[in-house]
Amino acid sequence: MATDIELFNQHQMDTRNRLNFLVQSVLFLAGTALTASVSVFTGSRTIKLSETLQAALAASWWALVASMCLAVVVVAIVLLRDYALGERWRRSFDDPSVDASGTPGAADVAIIVCGILSLIAFLGGFIGIGYVATSVVVA
């Protein structure tokens, strides 16, 4: 039977794998949507957009860029937080007064906030591009 620490480590590994998958998915989908829509809407002389649709398209592009940037920030904060925890843990072997508990802190709040903002920006940008595309087809 697995010990509590083994179960905890399995849970953490599963969570990290899910985070990596989500970040990779956001980066792939946002990057692909951004590239495709920029190519279509800037490369075609026949697509005429109203000022409202142009503004929606520009906002969608910026939302996708923001989602990708925030996703990278999330991964960077996770790596820095885990590195710092590992260093505290290593120091605690020689000095028992070093706190290596890894209790949630400011980095965890930043990860959650940036992650939620990244998802909101991704969904907003993706939906915005869909709105502009369908508006062009219907018009």
Secondary structure, 3 states (H helix, E strand, C coil): CCCHHHHHHHHHHHHHHHHHHHHHHHHHHHHHHHHHHHHHHHHCCCCCCCHHHHHHHHHHHHHHHHHHHHHHHHHHHHHHHHHHHHHHHHHHHHCCCCCCCCCCCHHHHHHHHHHHHHHHHHHHHHHHHHHHHHHHHHC
